[in-house]
Amino acid sequence: MAQQLVGKLALVTGAGSGIGRSTCRVLRDYGARVIAGDRNLNAAEETAKELGDRGEYYDVFPLEIDVSSMESVTNAVAKTCKQFNTAPSIVVNSAGITRDGYLLKMPERDYDDVYSVNLKGTFMVTQQFAKAMIEHQTKGGSIINLSSIVAKMNNIGQANYAATKAGVISFTEVASKEFGKFSIRVNAILPGYINTPMVAVVPDKIKEQVVMRCPLGRLGDPSEIAEVIAFLASDKSSYVNGASIEVTGGLK
């Protein structure tokens, strides 16, 4: 396999499962050292063990990080820079949650929780790790934010999720304009319906409808998102900045 990320250090949030875990695997396969960050440290450790040789942590390192807490994020930055004596040049904001419900019945807490992780969390991780990149004079930095095709489809029952994922797109575009002078690129990916634990709880009837509407006639695999993330993380995408890339099998 091509080693297009050799010498790179990557941080992946939401690394305990789904797209985050698959991203850790693909980035490692392309030669990067990977920090598997998750609010659930046990899940992060499971990712590291699963991807490590003989159950040990070689190129994947677990890290506890709650992206909805500035204290947790700043502690994660400090711990990372101390352990590796540098800042990650690749940051993947994959942490995300859903709290679906009809707008008229949605508790304020469900809106706040989704906002705190999906949008505010992306802001805090991006801000703090970008500062670290700049302080360490990191060259060729790449930040990849996970939005969702739901940001454009605006599904019933997902007012909170759709709004935050749409916000990620706009946030990404602003960050790309501000960080360009520091040689840090910022891009977003809009996954469609991917075979992850988050999608597993979607009713079968809904998933069947999605598959029927998808030109490729199937759900996506997390690795198919991870491969696009790896492209955006590498120098092969050196002139891609401020983009929002749909990876949906053609679902609109």
C-alpha positions as CSV (number, residue, x, y, z in Angstrom):
1,M,0.0,0.0,0.0
2,A,1.2,3.5,-0.8
3,Q,2.7,5.3,2.2
4,Q,1.4,8.8,1.4
5,L,1.2,9.8,5.1
6,V,4.6,8.6,6.4
7,G,6.0,11.0,8.9
8,K,2.5,12.5,9.6
9,L,0.9,12.7,13.0
10,A,-2.9,12.6,13.0
11,L,-5.6,13.1,15.6
12,V,-9.0,11.6,15.0
13,T,-12.0,12.4,17.3
14,G,-14.9,10.0,17.7
15,A,-12.3,7.2,17.1
16,G,-14.1,4.6,19.3
17,S,-16.3,3.3,16.5
18,G,-17.8,3.8,13.1
19,I,-16.1,6.3,10.7
20,G,-13.7,7.4,13.3
21,R,-12.3,3.9,14.0
22,S,-12.1,3.2,10.2
23,T,-10.3,6.4,9.7
24,C,-7.7,5.5,12.2
25,R,-7.1,2.2,10.4
26,V,-6.8,3.8,7.0
27,L,-4.5,6.6,8.1
28,R,-2.3,4.1,9.9
29,D,-2.2,1.9,6.8
30,Y,-1.0,4.9,4.8
31,G,1.9,5.4,7.2
32,A,0.7,8.0,9.7
33,R,1.0,7.8,13.5
34,V,-2.6,8.1,14.8
35,I,-4.0,9.5,18.0
36,A,-7.4,7.8,18.5
37,G,-9.4,10.3,20.5
38,D,-12.8,9.6,22.1
39,R,-14.9,10.7,25.0
40,N,-15.0,7.0,26.0
41,L,-11.4,6.1,26.8
42,N,-12.2,2.4,26.8
43,A,-13.5,2.6,23.2
44,A,-10.3,4.6,22.2
45,E,-8.2,1.9,23.8
46,E,-10.1,-0.8,21.9
47,T,-9.4,1.0,18.7
48,A,-5.7,1.2,19.5
49,K,-5.5,-2.4,20.5
50,E,-7.4,-3.6,17.5
51,L,-5.1,-1.7,15.1
52,G,-1.9,-2.4,17.1
53,D,0.4,-5.3,16.6
54,R,-0.1,-8.1,19.2
55,G,-2.5,-5.9,21.1
56,E,0.0,-3.2,21.9
57,Y,0.0,0.5,20.9
58,Y,2.6,1.0,18.2
59,D,1.3,3.5,15.7
60,V,-2.2,4.1,17.2
61,F,-2.4,5.9,20.6
62,P,-5.6,6.2,22.7
63,L,-6.5,9.6,24.0
64,E,-9.5,10.7,26.2
65,I,-11.1,13.8,24.7
66,D,-14.6,15.2,25.3
67,V,-15.0,17.6,22.3
68,S,-17.9,19.4,24.1
69,S,-15.5,20.6,26.9
70,M,-12.9,23.3,26.3
71,E,-11.0,22.0,29.3
72,S,-10.9,18.5,27.9
73,V,-9.8,19.8,24.5
74,T,-7.0,22.0,25.8
75,N,-5.8,19.2,28.0
76,A,-5.7,16.9,25.0
77,V,-3.7,19.4,23.0
78,A,-1.2,19.8,25.9
79,K,-0.9,16.0,26.4
80,T,-0.5,15.4,22.7
81,C,2.2,18.0,22.1
82,K,4.1,16.9,25.2
83,Q,4.0,13.2,24.2
84,F,5.0,13.7,20.6
85,N,7.0,17.0,20.9
86,T,4.9,18.4,18.1
87,A,1.4,19.1,17.0
88,P,-0.6,16.8,14.8
89,S,-0.5,18.0,11.2
90,I,-3.8,16.1,10.5
91,V,-7.0,16.7,12.5
92,V,-10.2,14.8,11.8
93,N,-13.3,16.0,13.5
94,S,-15.4,12.8,13.4
95,A,-17.1,13.0,16.8
96,G,-20.8,13.4,16.4
97,I,-24.1,12.5,18.0
98,T,-27.8,12.5,17.2
99,R,-30.8,13.2,19.4
100,D,-33.7,12.9,16.9
101,G,-37.2,14.1,17.6
102,Y,-39.9,16.3,16.1
103,L,-39.2,20.0,16.5
104,L,-42.3,20.7,18.6
105,K,-41.4,18.0,21.1
106,M,-37.7,18.4,21.1
107,P,-36.3,19.1,24.6
108,E,-33.9,22.0,24.8
109,R,-31.2,19.6,26.2
110,D,-31.4,17.5,23.1
111,Y,-30.7,20.5,20.9
112,D,-27.9,21.7,23.2
113,D,-26.2,18.3,23.4
114,V,-26.1,17.9,19.6
115,Y,-24.8,21.5,19.1
116,S,-22.2,21.0,21.8
117,V,-20.6,18.0,20.1
118,N,-21.3,18.4,16.4
119,L,-20.7,22.1,15.9
120,K,-19.2,23.7,19.1
121,G,-16.9,20.6,19.4
122,T,-15.7,21.0,15.9
123,F,-15.0,24.7,16.6
124,M,-13.0,24.0,19.8
125,V,-10.9,21.2,18.4
126,T,-10.2,23.1,15.3
127,Q,-9.3,26.3,17.1
128,Q,-7.1,24.7,19.8
129,F,-5.2,22.3,17.5
130,A,-4.8,24.9,14.8
131,K,-3.1,27.2,17.4
132,A,-0.8,24.3,18.3
133,M,0.0,23.7,14.6
134,I,0.9,27.4,14.2
135,E,3.0,27.5,17.4
136,H,5.0,24.4,16.3
137,Q,5.3,25.9,12.8
138,T,3.7,22.8,11.4
139,K,3.8,22.7,7.6
140,G,1.1,21.2,5.3
141,G,-1.6,21.0,8.0
142,S,-4.9,19.5,7.1
143,I,-8.2,19.7,9.1
144,I,-11.1,17.5,7.9
145,N,-14.5,18.1,9.4
146,L,-17.4,15.6,9.1
147,S,-20.6,17.2,8.1
148,S,-23.5,15.1,6.6
149,I,-25.7,15.0,3.6
150,V,-28.5,15.6,6.1
151,A,-27.2,19.2,6.1
152,K,-28.7,19.4,2.6
153,M,-31.5,16.9,2.8
154,N,-32.9,18.3,6.1
155,N,-34.7,15.2,7.3
156,I,-37.9,15.5,9.4
157,G,-37.0,14.9,13.0
158,Q,-33.4,16.1,12.8
159,A,-33.7,19.9,13.2
160,N,-30.8,19.8,15.7
161,Y,-28.6,17.5,13.7
162,A,-29.2,19.1,10.3
163,A,-28.6,22.6,11.7
164,T,-25.3,21.6,13.3
165,K,-24.0,19.7,10.2
166,A,-25.0,22.7,8.0
167,G,-23.1,24.9,10.4
168,V,-20.0,22.7,10.0
169,I,-20.0,23.5,6.2
170,S,-20.0,27.2,6.8
171,F,-17.5,26.9,9.7
172,T,-15.2,24.9,7.4
173,E,-15.3,27.6,4.7
174,V,-14.5,30.4,7.1
175,A,-11.6,28.4,8.7
176,S,-10.2,27.6,5.3
177,K,-10.0,31.3,4.4
178,E,-8.4,32.3,7.8
179,F,-5.9,29.4,8.0
180,G,-4.6,29.4,4.4
181,K,-1.8,31.9,5.3
182,F,-0.6,29.3,7.8
183,S,-0.5,26.6,5.2
184,I,-3.4,24.8,7.0
185,R,-6.1,23.5,4.7
186,V,-9.6,22.9,6.0
187,N,-12.2,20.8,4.2
188,A,-15.5,19.0,5.0
189,I,-16.9,15.7,4.0
190,L,-20.7,15.0,3.7
191,P,-21.2,11.3,4.2
192,G,-24.5,9.7,3.1
193,Y,-26.0,6.8,4.9
194,I,-23.0,4.7,6.1
195,N,-23.1,1.4,7.9
196,T,-22.1,2.6,11.3
197,P,-23.6,2.2,14.9
198,M,-25.3,5.6,14.4
199,V,-27.2,4.4,11.3
200,A,-27.8,1.0,12.8
201,V,-30.5,2.4,15.1
202,V,-32.4,3.9,12.1
203,P,-35.6,1.9,11.5
204,D,-35.2,-0.7,8.8
205,K,-38.1,0.9,6.7
206,I,-36.2,4.1,6.5
207,K,-32.9,2.4,5.5
208,E,-34.8,0.5,2.8
209,Q,-36.1,3.8,1.4
210,V,-32.6,5.3,1.5
211,V,-31.2,2.3,-0.4
212,M,-33.9,2.6,-3.0
213,R,-33.1,6.3,-3.5
214,C,-29.4,5.7,-3.7
215,P,-28.2,5.1,-7.3
216,L,-25.6,2.6,-6.0
217,G,-28.4,0.7,-4.2
218,R,-26.6,0.2,-0.9
219,L,-25.3,1.8,2.3
220,G,-21.8,3.0,2.3
221,D,-18.9,1.4,4.3
222,P,-16.9,3.5,6.8
223,S,-13.8,2.8,4.9
224,E,-15.2,4.6,1.9
225,I,-15.3,7.7,3.9
226,A,-11.9,7.1,5.5
227,E,-10.3,6.8,2.1
228,V,-11.5,10.3,1.1
229,I,-10.3,11.6,4.5
230,A,-6.9,10.1,3.8
231,F,-6.8,11.9,0.4
232,L,-7.7,15.2,2.0
233,A,-5.0,14.6,4.7
234,S,-2.3,13.9,2.1
235,D,-0.3,16.2,-0.1
236,K,-2.2,14.7,-3.1
237,S,-5.0,17.2,-2.2
238,S,-2.6,20.1,-1.7
239,Y,-4.8,22.6,-3.6
240,V,-8.1,21.4,-2.2
241,N,-9.2,23.9,0.5
242,G,-12.6,25.0,1.7
243,A,-14.3,22.2,-0.1
244,S,-17.4,20.2,0.9
245,I,-17.2,16.7,-0.7
246,E,-20.3,14.5,-0.8
247,V,-19.7,10.8,-0.4
248,T,-23.2,9.5,-0.7
249,G,-23.4,6.9,-3.5
250,G,-25.3,9.6,-5.4
251,L,-28.0,10.0,-2.8
252,K,-29.6,13.5,-3.0
